């Protein structure tokens, strides 16, 4: 392509629209992560809503929104997730309750499956943390 050639790539408007679409997808993923972490992440979800109002709804640069808004919040959400895992807060991380029935449900794909405490320990389950053996929920005690 010479200096006098005409540009045939995306227009600036198309690039901006693509950035905004990417930001929206990242924002949605961050909100889902926050909601999966329970009440401890509620203030960060509120911060994400503010980012949405400030950046997404007003068409401000997607790069500015990611750098100043969404990325720091995602880092904080990941810190909460790590703390919950380290503290064995599997119910807060994996469970949810139905307000109508009061029943607790788990995302079993997130739980470590082990035959016994020794196997659970080998898989990284700490004493006091929950794991499963098929359809049996267990707490590691040794």
Secondary structure, 3 states (H helix, E strand, C coil): CCCCCCCCCCCHHHHHHHHHHHHHHHHHHHHHHHHHCHHHHHHHHHHHHHHHHHHHCCCCCHHHHHHHHHHHHHHHHHHHHHHHHHCCCHHHHHEEECCCCCCEEECHHHCCECCCHHHHHHCCCCCCCEEEECCEEEECCC
